[in-house]
Protein backbone atom coordinates (compact mmCIF):
# COMPACT_ATOMS: atom_id res chain seq x y z
CA UNK A 1 0.00 0.00 0.00
CA UNK A 2 1.28 3.48 -0.82
CA UNK A 3 2.04 5.91 1.99
CA UNK A 4 -0.92 8.03 0.89
CA UNK A 5 -3.25 5.02 1.06
CA UNK A 6 -2.05 4.23 4.59
CA UNK A 7 -2.79 7.79 5.72
CA UNK A 8 -6.24 7.63 4.12
CA UNK A 9 -6.95 4.31 5.81
CA UNK A 10 -6.29 5.87 9.21
CA UNK A 11 -8.97 8.50 8.54
CA UNK A 12 -11.41 6.32 6.56
CA UNK A 13 -14.21 6.39 9.13
CA UNK A 14 -14.12 10.22 9.21
CA UNK A 15 -14.41 10.83 5.47
CA UNK A 16 -17.60 12.37 4.08
CA UNK A 17 -19.14 11.01 0.84
CA UNK A 18 -17.66 13.95 -1.09
CA UNK A 19 -14.23 13.31 0.41
CA UNK A 20 -14.53 9.62 -0.48
CA UNK A 21 -15.21 10.57 -4.12
CA UNK A 22 -12.17 12.81 -4.06
CA UNK A 23 -9.97 10.08 -2.54
CA UNK A 24 -11.13 7.63 -5.20
CA UNK A 25 -10.21 10.10 -7.95
CA UNK A 26 -6.76 10.75 -6.44
CA UNK A 27 -5.95 7.07 -5.95
CA UNK A 28 -7.10 6.22 -9.46
CA UNK A 29 -4.77 8.81 -11.02
CA UNK A 30 -2.16 9.80 -8.42
CA UNK A 31 0.35 11.16 -10.93
CA UNK A 32 -2.20 13.39 -12.64
CA UNK A 33 -3.48 14.51 -9.23
CA UNK A 34 0.07 15.41 -8.18
CA UNK A 35 0.18 17.97 -11.00
CA UNK A 36 -3.38 19.25 -10.67
CA UNK A 37 -4.55 22.54 -9.22
CA UNK A 38 -7.26 22.65 -6.58
CA UNK A 39 -9.75 23.62 -9.28
CA UNK A 40 -8.68 20.81 -11.63
CA UNK A 41 -8.83 18.16 -8.90
CA UNK A 42 -12.22 19.33 -7.64
CA UNK A 43 -13.63 19.34 -11.17
CA UNK A 44 -12.26 15.84 -11.88
CA UNK A 45 -13.81 14.41 -8.71
CA UNK A 46 -17.06 16.37 -9.01
CA UNK A 47 -16.67 18.08 -5.62
CA UNK A 48 -16.37 21.65 -4.35
CA UNK A 49 -12.88 23.18 -4.13
CA UNK A 50 -13.33 23.54 -0.37
CA UNK A 51 -13.59 19.75 -0.15
CA UNK A 52 -10.06 19.42 -1.56
CA UNK A 53 -8.58 21.74 1.06
CA UNK A 54 -10.62 20.12 3.83
CA UNK A 55 -9.43 16.64 2.84
CA UNK A 56 -5.79 17.78 2.79
CA UNK A 57 -6.10 19.08 6.36
CA UNK A 58 -7.98 16.00 7.51
CA UNK A 59 -5.12 13.83 6.22
CA UNK A 60 -2.63 15.82 8.29
CA UNK A 61 -1.32 18.36 5.75
CA UNK A 62 -1.38 22.11 6.49
CA UNK A 63 -3.01 22.78 3.12
CA UNK A 64 -3.42 21.64 -0.46
CA UNK A 65 0.10 22.72 -1.47
CA UNK A 66 1.65 20.36 1.08
CA UNK A 67 -0.73 17.57 0.05
CA UNK A 68 0.19 17.98 -3.61
CA UNK A 69 3.89 18.08 -2.72
CA UNK A 70 3.52 14.75 -0.91
CA UNK A 71 1.81 13.28 -3.97
CA UNK A 72 4.64 14.50 -6.19
CA UNK A 73 7.28 13.00 -3.90
CA UNK A 74 5.58 9.61 -3.86
CA UNK A 75 4.28 9.23 -7.40
CA UNK A 76 6.16 11.43 -9.86
CA UNK A 77 9.50 9.53 -9.98
CA UNK A 78 7.85 7.08 -12.41
CA UNK A 79 6.07 9.76 -14.42
CA UNK A 80 8.12 8.97 -17.55
CA UNK A 81 6.82 5.39 -17.61
CA UNK A 82 3.27 6.59 -16.99
CA UNK A 83 3.59 9.09 -19.84
CA UNK A 84 4.72 6.40 -22.27
CA UNK A 85 1.84 4.16 -21.24
CA UNK A 86 -0.64 6.99 -21.54
CA UNK A 87 0.63 7.75 -25.03
CA UNK A 88 0.24 4.08 -25.98
CA UNK A 89 -3.28 4.07 -24.63
CA UNK A 90 -4.21 7.16 -26.64
CA UNK A 91 -2.75 5.58 -29.76
CA UNK A 92 -4.71 2.37 -29.22
CA UNK A 93 -7.98 4.21 -28.69
CA UNK A 94 -8.64 4.26 -32.43
CA UNK A 95 -7.51 0.69 -32.97
CA UNK A 96 -10.55 -1.15 -31.70
CA UNK A 97 -11.80 -2.67 -28.46
CA UNK A 98 -9.12 -5.33 -28.04
CA UNK A 99 -6.15 -3.01 -28.59
CA UNK A 100 -7.64 -0.41 -26.24
CA UNK A 101 -8.35 -3.00 -23.56
CA UNK A 102 -4.82 -4.41 -23.79
CA UNK A 103 -3.36 -0.91 -23.44
CA UNK A 104 -5.56 -0.11 -20.44
CA UNK A 105 -4.71 -3.39 -18.71
CA UNK A 106 -1.01 -2.89 -19.39
CA UNK A 107 -1.15 0.58 -17.85
CA UNK A 108 -3.03 -0.69 -14.79
CA UNK A 109 -0.58 -3.56 -14.25
CA UNK A 110 2.43 -1.26 -14.62
CA UNK A 111 0.87 1.02 -12.00
CA UNK A 112 0.34 -1.90 -9.62
CA UNK A 113 3.90 -1.84 -8.26
CA UNK A 114 3.34 1.74 -7.07
CA UNK A 115 0.57 0.53 -4.76
CA UNK A 116 1.51 -3.00 -3.64
CA UNK A 117 5.03 -3.95 -2.54
CA UNK A 118 6.89 -7.17 -1.82
CA UNK A 119 6.62 -6.73 1.93
CA UNK A 120 2.83 -6.64 1.73
CA UNK A 121 2.81 -9.75 -0.45
CA UNK A 122 5.08 -11.55 2.01
CA UNK A 123 2.90 -10.59 4.97
CA UNK A 124 -0.29 -11.71 3.21
CA UNK A 125 1.29 -15.00 2.09
CA UNK A 126 2.64 -15.71 5.58
CA UNK A 127 -0.74 -15.10 7.18
CA UNK A 128 -2.63 -17.23 4.68
CA UNK A 129 -0.24 -20.18 4.37
CA UNK A 130 0.19 -20.26 8.15
CA UNK A 131 -3.51 -20.01 9.00
CA UNK A 132 -5.19 -22.79 10.93
CA UNK A 133 -8.18 -22.23 8.66
CA UNK A 134 -8.46 -19.81 5.77
CA UNK A 135 -11.86 -18.20 5.17
CA UNK A 136 -12.38 -16.51 1.79
CA UNK A 137 -15.22 -14.17 0.85
CA UNK A 138 -16.10 -12.34 -2.37
CA UNK A 139 -19.32 -11.07 -3.94
CA UNK A 140 -20.30 -10.36 -7.55
CA UNK A 141 -17.43 -10.57 -10.02
CA UNK A 142 -15.03 -11.11 -7.12
CA UNK A 143 -16.58 -14.53 -6.51
CA UNK A 144 -14.42 -15.83 -9.37
CA UNK A 145 -11.29 -14.60 -7.58
CA UNK A 146 -12.44 -16.06 -4.26
CA UNK A 147 -13.05 -19.44 -5.89
CA UNK A 148 -9.65 -19.39 -7.60
CA UNK A 149 -7.88 -18.51 -4.35
CA UNK A 150 -9.74 -21.25 -2.47
CA UNK A 151 -8.63 -23.85 -5.04
CA UNK A 152 -5.02 -22.62 -4.98
CA UNK A 153 -4.68 -22.87 -1.22
CA UNK A 154 -6.48 -26.20 -1.03
CA UNK A 155 -3.82 -27.51 -3.41
CA UNK A 156 -1.29 -26.38 -0.81
CA UNK A 157 -3.05 -28.63 1.66
CA UNK A 158 -4.64 -25.80 3.62
CA UNK A 159 -8.04 -25.98 5.32
CA UNK A 160 -10.04 -23.49 3.23
CA UNK A 161 -13.62 -22.37 3.77
CA UNK A 162 -15.25 -20.48 0.87
CA UNK A 163 -17.97 -18.19 2.26
CA UNK A 164 -21.00 -17.95 -0.04
CA UNK A 165 -24.77 -17.64 0.08
CA UNK A 166 -27.21 -15.64 2.17
CA UNK A 167 -26.88 -14.37 5.73
CA UNK A 168 -27.69 -17.77 7.24
CA UNK A 169 -25.12 -19.52 5.04
CA UNK A 170 -22.45 -16.97 5.96
CA UNK A 171 -23.23 -17.33 9.66
CA UNK A 172 -22.99 -21.11 9.40
CA UNK A 173 -19.78 -20.77 7.40
CA UNK A 174 -17.94 -18.79 10.09
CA UNK A 175 -19.35 -20.70 13.04
CA UNK A 176 -16.05 -22.51 13.57
CA UNK A 177 -13.82 -19.45 13.13
CA UNK A 178 -11.35 -18.81 15.91
CA UNK A 179 -7.83 -17.66 16.84
CA UNK A 180 -5.20 -18.67 14.32
CA UNK A 181 -7.63 -18.40 11.40
CA UNK A 182 -7.47 -15.75 8.66
CA UNK A 183 -10.26 -14.04 6.72
CA UNK A 184 -9.50 -13.00 3.12
CA UNK A 185 -12.02 -10.57 1.66
CA UNK A 186 -12.32 -9.22 -1.89
CA UNK A 187 -13.82 -5.71 -1.95
CA UNK A 188 -14.00 -4.16 -5.41
CA UNK A 189 -15.61 -0.78 -6.16
CA UNK A 190 -17.81 -0.98 -3.04
CA UNK A 191 -17.70 -2.97 0.18
CA UNK A 192 -19.86 -6.12 0.05
CA UNK A 193 -22.86 -5.75 2.34
CA UNK A 194 -21.67 -8.39 4.88
CA UNK A 195 -18.10 -7.05 4.96
CA UNK A 196 -18.34 -5.06 8.19
CA UNK A 197 -20.05 -7.88 10.09
CA UNK A 198 -17.54 -10.46 8.83
CA UNK A 199 -14.55 -8.26 9.64
CA UNK A 200 -15.86 -7.40 13.12
CA UNK A 201 -16.57 -11.07 13.84
CA UNK A 202 -13.10 -12.15 12.71
CA UNK A 203 -11.32 -9.45 14.68
CA UNK A 204 -13.30 -10.27 17.83
CA UNK A 205 -12.07 -13.85 17.55
CA UNK A 206 -8.45 -12.90 16.94
CA UNK A 207 -8.50 -13.82 13.25
CA UNK A 208 -6.63 -11.28 11.05
CA UNK A 209 -8.48 -9.77 8.10
CA UNK A 210 -6.72 -9.45 4.72
CA UNK A 211 -8.41 -7.46 1.96
CA UNK A 212 -7.65 -7.39 -1.77
CA UNK A 213 -9.21 -4.28 -3.24
CA UNK A 214 -9.01 -1.38 -5.70
CA UNK A 215 -9.29 2.33 -4.90
CA UNK A 216 -11.83 1.41 -2.23
CA UNK A 217 -9.18 -0.35 -0.11
CA UNK A 218 -8.01 2.51 2.12
CA UNK A 219 -11.63 3.49 2.85
CA UNK A 220 -12.84 0.10 4.10
CA UNK A 221 -14.48 0.35 7.53
CA UNK A 222 -13.57 -1.38 9.74
CA UNK A 223 -10.01 -1.28 8.42
CA UNK A 224 -8.56 -4.73 7.61
CA UNK A 225 -5.33 -5.79 9.26
CA UNK A 226 -3.70 -5.82 5.83
CA UNK A 227 -4.90 -4.23 2.59
CA UNK A 228 -3.45 -4.92 -0.85
CA UNK A 229 -5.12 -2.46 -3.17
CA UNK A 230 -4.44 -0.81 -6.52
CA UNK A 231 -6.57 0.99 -9.13
CA UNK A 232 -8.01 -1.29 -11.79
CA UNK A 233 -8.14 1.55 -14.31
CA UNK A 234 -7.12 5.20 -14.54
CA UNK A 235 -10.82 6.00 -14.98
CA UNK A 236 -12.89 4.79 -12.03
CA UNK A 237 -16.09 5.19 -14.06
CA UNK A 238 -14.87 3.04 -16.95
CA UNK A 239 -15.28 -0.70 -17.48
CA UNK A 240 -13.33 -2.44 -14.71
CA UNK A 241 -11.81 -5.90 -15.15
CA UNK A 242 -10.34 -8.35 -12.65
CA UNK A 243 -6.82 -8.22 -14.10
CA UNK A 244 -5.21 -6.20 -11.29
CA UNK A 245 -6.76 -8.05 -8.30
CA UNK A 246 -6.05 -11.30 -10.16
CA UNK A 247 -2.38 -10.32 -10.42
CA UNK A 248 -2.28 -9.50 -6.70
CA UNK A 249 -3.89 -12.85 -5.89
CA UNK A 250 -1.49 -14.82 -8.11
CA UNK A 251 1.49 -13.01 -6.59
CA UNK A 252 0.35 -14.04 -3.10
CA UNK A 253 -0.03 -17.64 -4.28
CA UNK A 254 3.50 -17.67 -5.69
CA UNK A 255 5.01 -16.17 -2.54
CA UNK A 256 3.03 -18.55 -0.32
CA UNK A 257 4.18 -21.54 -2.36
CA UNK A 258 7.79 -20.42 -2.13
CA UNK A 259 7.59 -20.00 1.67
CA UNK A 260 6.91 -23.70 2.20
CA UNK A 261 8.36 -25.09 -1.01
CA UNK A 262 9.13 -28.60 0.29
CA UNK A 263 5.73 -29.10 1.91
CA UNK A 264 3.99 -27.52 -1.07
CA UNK A 265 5.66 -29.87 -3.55
CA UNK A 266 4.85 -32.89 -1.37
CA UNK A 267 1.22 -31.83 -1.13
CA UNK A 268 0.98 -31.32 -4.89
CA UNK A 269 2.51 -34.76 -5.48
CA UNK A 270 -0.05 -36.28 -3.13
CA UNK A 271 -2.79 -34.40 -4.97
CA UNK A 272 -1.55 -35.75 -8.30
CA UNK A 273 -1.64 -39.31 -6.96
CA UNK A 274 -5.15 -38.84 -5.61
CA UNK A 275 -6.38 -37.43 -8.93
CA UNK A 276 -5.04 -40.49 -10.77
CA UNK A 277 -6.69 -42.78 -8.22
CA UNK A 278 -10.05 -41.06 -8.56
CA UNK A 279 -10.05 -40.97 -12.36
C-alpha positions as CSV (number, residue, x, y, z in Angstrom):
1,X,0.0,0.0,0.0
2,X,1.3,3.5,-0.8
3,X,2.0,5.9,2.0
4,X,-0.9,8.0,0.9
5,X,-3.3,5.0,1.1
6,X,-2.0,4.2,4.6
7,X,-2.8,7.8,5.7
8,X,-6.2,7.6,4.1
9,X,-7.0,4.3,5.8
10,X,-6.3,5.9,9.2
11,X,-9.0,8.5,8.5
12,X,-11.4,6.3,6.6
13,X,-14.2,6.4,9.1
14,X,-14.1,10.2,9.2
15,X,-14.4,10.8,5.5
16,X,-17.6,12.4,4.1
17,X,-19.1,11.0,0.8
18,X,-17.7,13.9,-1.1
19,X,-14.2,13.3,0.4
20,X,-14.5,9.6,-0.5
21,X,-15.2,10.6,-4.1
22,X,-12.2,12.8,-4.1
23,X,-10.0,10.1,-2.5
24,X,-11.1,7.6,-5.2
25,X,-10.2,10.1,-7.9
26,X,-6.8,10.7,-6.4
27,X,-6.0,7.1,-6.0
28,X,-7.1,6.2,-9.5
29,X,-4.8,8.8,-11.0
30,X,-2.2,9.8,-8.4
31,X,0.4,11.2,-10.9
32,X,-2.2,13.4,-12.6
33,X,-3.5,14.5,-9.2
34,X,0.1,15.4,-8.2
35,X,0.2,18.0,-11.0
36,X,-3.4,19.3,-10.7
37,X,-4.5,22.5,-9.2
38,X,-7.3,22.7,-6.6
39,X,-9.7,23.6,-9.3
40,X,-8.7,20.8,-11.6
41,X,-8.8,18.2,-8.9
42,X,-12.2,19.3,-7.6
43,X,-13.6,19.3,-11.2
44,X,-12.3,15.8,-11.9
45,X,-13.8,14.4,-8.7
46,X,-17.1,16.4,-9.0
47,X,-16.7,18.1,-5.6
48,X,-16.4,21.7,-4.3
49,X,-12.9,23.2,-4.1
50,X,-13.3,23.5,-0.4
51,X,-13.6,19.7,-0.2
52,X,-10.1,19.4,-1.6
53,X,-8.6,21.7,1.1
54,X,-10.6,20.1,3.8
55,X,-9.4,16.6,2.8
56,X,-5.8,17.8,2.8
57,X,-6.1,19.1,6.4
58,X,-8.0,16.0,7.5
59,X,-5.1,13.8,6.2
60,X,-2.6,15.8,8.3
61,X,-1.3,18.4,5.8
62,X,-1.4,22.1,6.5
63,X,-3.0,22.8,3.1
64,X,-3.4,21.6,-0.5
65,X,0.1,22.7,-1.5
66,X,1.6,20.4,1.1
67,X,-0.7,17.6,0.1
68,X,0.2,18.0,-3.6
69,X,3.9,18.1,-2.7
70,X,3.5,14.7,-0.9
71,X,1.8,13.3,-4.0
72,X,4.6,14.5,-6.2
73,X,7.3,13.0,-3.9
74,X,5.6,9.6,-3.9
75,X,4.3,9.2,-7.4
76,X,6.2,11.4,-9.9
77,X,9.5,9.5,-10.0
78,X,7.9,7.1,-12.4
79,X,6.1,9.8,-14.4
80,X,8.1,9.0,-17.6
81,X,6.8,5.4,-17.6
82,X,3.3,6.6,-17.0
83,X,3.6,9.1,-19.8
84,X,4.7,6.4,-22.3
85,X,1.8,4.2,-21.2
86,X,-0.6,7.0,-21.5
87,X,0.6,7.7,-25.0
88,X,0.2,4.1,-26.0
89,X,-3.3,4.1,-24.6
90,X,-4.2,7.2,-26.6
91,X,-2.7,5.6,-29.8
92,X,-4.7,2.4,-29.2
93,X,-8.0,4.2,-28.7
94,X,-8.6,4.3,-32.4
95,X,-7.5,0.7,-33.0
96,X,-10.5,-1.2,-31.7
97,X,-11.8,-2.7,-28.5
98,X,-9.1,-5.3,-28.0
99,X,-6.2,-3.0,-28.6
100,X,-7.6,-0.4,-26.2
101,X,-8.4,-3.0,-23.6
102,X,-4.8,-4.4,-23.8
103,X,-3.4,-0.9,-23.4
104,X,-5.6,-0.1,-20.4
105,X,-4.7,-3.4,-18.7
106,X,-1.0,-2.9,-19.4
107,X,-1.1,0.6,-17.9
108,X,-3.0,-0.7,-14.8
109,X,-0.6,-3.6,-14.2
110,X,2.4,-1.3,-14.6
111,X,0.9,1.0,-12.0
112,X,0.3,-1.9,-9.6
113,X,3.9,-1.8,-8.3
114,X,3.3,1.7,-7.1
115,X,0.6,0.5,-4.8
116,X,1.5,-3.0,-3.6
117,X,5.0,-3.9,-2.5
118,X,6.9,-7.2,-1.8
119,X,6.6,-6.7,1.9
120,X,2.8,-6.6,1.7
121,X,2.8,-9.7,-0.5
122,X,5.1,-11.5,2.0
123,X,2.9,-10.6,5.0
124,X,-0.3,-11.7,3.2
125,X,1.3,-15.0,2.1
126,X,2.6,-15.7,5.6
127,X,-0.7,-15.1,7.2
128,X,-2.6,-17.2,4.7
129,X,-0.2,-20.2,4.4
130,X,0.2,-20.3,8.1
131,X,-3.5,-20.0,9.0
132,X,-5.2,-22.8,10.9
133,X,-8.2,-22.2,8.7
134,X,-8.5,-19.8,5.8
135,X,-11.9,-18.2,5.2
136,X,-12.4,-16.5,1.8
137,X,-15.2,-14.2,0.9
138,X,-16.1,-12.3,-2.4
139,X,-19.3,-11.1,-3.9
140,X,-20.3,-10.4,-7.5
141,X,-17.4,-10.6,-10.0
142,X,-15.0,-11.1,-7.1
143,X,-16.6,-14.5,-6.5
144,X,-14.4,-15.8,-9.4
145,X,-11.3,-14.6,-7.6
146,X,-12.4,-16.1,-4.3
147,X,-13.1,-19.4,-5.9
148,X,-9.7,-19.4,-7.6
149,X,-7.9,-18.5,-4.3
150,X,-9.7,-21.2,-2.5
151,X,-8.6,-23.8,-5.0
152,X,-5.0,-22.6,-5.0
153,X,-4.7,-22.9,-1.2
154,X,-6.5,-26.2,-1.0
155,X,-3.8,-27.5,-3.4
156,X,-1.3,-26.4,-0.8
157,X,-3.1,-28.6,1.7
158,X,-4.6,-25.8,3.6
159,X,-8.0,-26.0,5.3
160,X,-10.0,-23.5,3.2
161,X,-13.6,-22.4,3.8
162,X,-15.2,-20.5,0.9
163,X,-18.0,-18.2,2.3
164,X,-21.0,-17.9,0.0
165,X,-24.8,-17.6,0.1
166,X,-27.2,-15.6,2.2
167,X,-26.9,-14.4,5.7
168,X,-27.7,-17.8,7.2
169,X,-25.1,-19.5,5.0
170,X,-22.4,-17.0,6.0
171,X,-23.2,-17.3,9.7
172,X,-23.0,-21.1,9.4
173,X,-19.8,-20.8,7.4
174,X,-17.9,-18.8,10.1
175,X,-19.4,-20.7,13.0
176,X,-16.0,-22.5,13.6
177,X,-13.8,-19.5,13.1
178,X,-11.3,-18.8,15.9
179,X,-7.8,-17.7,16.8
180,X,-5.2,-18.7,14.3
181,X,-7.6,-18.4,11.4
182,X,-7.5,-15.8,8.7
183,X,-10.3,-14.0,6.7
184,X,-9.5,-13.0,3.1
185,X,-12.0,-10.6,1.7
186,X,-12.3,-9.2,-1.9
187,X,-13.8,-5.7,-1.9
188,X,-14.0,-4.2,-5.4
189,X,-15.6,-0.8,-6.2
190,X,-17.8,-1.0,-3.0
191,X,-17.7,-3.0,0.2
192,X,-19.9,-6.1,0.1
193,X,-22.9,-5.8,2.3
194,X,-21.7,-8.4,4.9
195,X,-18.1,-7.0,5.0
196,X,-18.3,-5.1,8.2
197,X,-20.1,-7.9,10.1
198,X,-17.5,-10.5,8.8
199,X,-14.5,-8.3,9.6
200,X,-15.9,-7.4,13.1
201,X,-16.6,-11.1,13.8
202,X,-13.1,-12.2,12.7
203,X,-11.3,-9.5,14.7
204,X,-13.3,-10.3,17.8
205,X,-12.1,-13.9,17.5
206,X,-8.4,-12.9,16.9
207,X,-8.5,-13.8,13.2
208,X,-6.6,-11.3,11.1
209,X,-8.5,-9.8,8.1
210,X,-6.7,-9.5,4.7
211,X,-8.4,-7.5,2.0
212,X,-7.6,-7.4,-1.8
213,X,-9.2,-4.3,-3.2
214,X,-9.0,-1.4,-5.7
215,X,-9.3,2.3,-4.9
216,X,-11.8,1.4,-2.2
217,X,-9.2,-0.4,-0.1
218,X,-8.0,2.5,2.1
219,X,-11.6,3.5,2.9
220,X,-12.8,0.1,4.1
221,X,-14.5,0.3,7.5
222,X,-13.6,-1.4,9.7
223,X,-10.0,-1.3,8.4
224,X,-8.6,-4.7,7.6
225,X,-5.3,-5.8,9.3
226,X,-3.7,-5.8,5.8
227,X,-4.9,-4.2,2.6
228,X,-3.5,-4.9,-0.9
229,X,-5.1,-2.5,-3.2
230,X,-4.4,-0.8,-6.5
231,X,-6.6,1.0,-9.1
232,X,-8.0,-1.3,-11.8
233,X,-8.1,1.5,-14.3
234,X,-7.1,5.2,-14.5
235,X,-10.8,6.0,-15.0
236,X,-12.9,4.8,-12.0
237,X,-16.1,5.2,-14.1
238,X,-14.9,3.0,-16.9
239,X,-15.3,-0.7,-17.5
240,X,-13.3,-2.4,-14.7
241,X,-11.8,-5.9,-15.2
242,X,-10.3,-8.4,-12.6
243,X,-6.8,-8.2,-14.1
244,X,-5.2,-6.2,-11.3
245,X,-6.8,-8.0,-8.3
246,X,-6.0,-11.3,-10.2
247,X,-2.4,-10.3,-10.4
248,X,-2.3,-9.5,-6.7
249,X,-3.9,-12.9,-5.9
250,X,-1.5,-14.8,-8.1
251,X,1.5,-13.0,-6.6
252,X,0.3,-14.0,-3.1
253,X,0.0,-17.6,-4.3
254,X,3.5,-17.7,-5.7
255,X,5.0,-16.2,-2.5
256,X,3.0,-18.5,-0.3
257,X,4.2,-21.5,-2.4
258,X,7.8,-20.4,-2.1
259,X,7.6,-20.0,1.7
260,X,6.9,-23.7,2.2
261,X,8.4,-25.1,-1.0
262,X,9.1,-28.6,0.3
263,X,5.7,-29.1,1.9
264,X,4.0,-27.5,-1.1
265,X,5.7,-29.9,-3.5
266,X,4.8,-32.9,-1.4
267,X,1.2,-31.8,-1.1
268,X,1.0,-31.3,-4.9
269,X,2.5,-34.8,-5.5
270,X,-0.1,-36.3,-3.1
271,X,-2.8,-34.4,-5.0
272,X,-1.5,-35.8,-8.3
273,X,-1.6,-39.3,-7.0
274,X,-5.1,-38.8,-5.6
275,X,-6.4,-37.4,-8.9
276,X,-5.0,-40.5,-10.8
277,X,-6.7,-42.8,-8.2
278,X,-10.1,-41.1,-8.6
279,X,-10.1,-41.0,-12.4
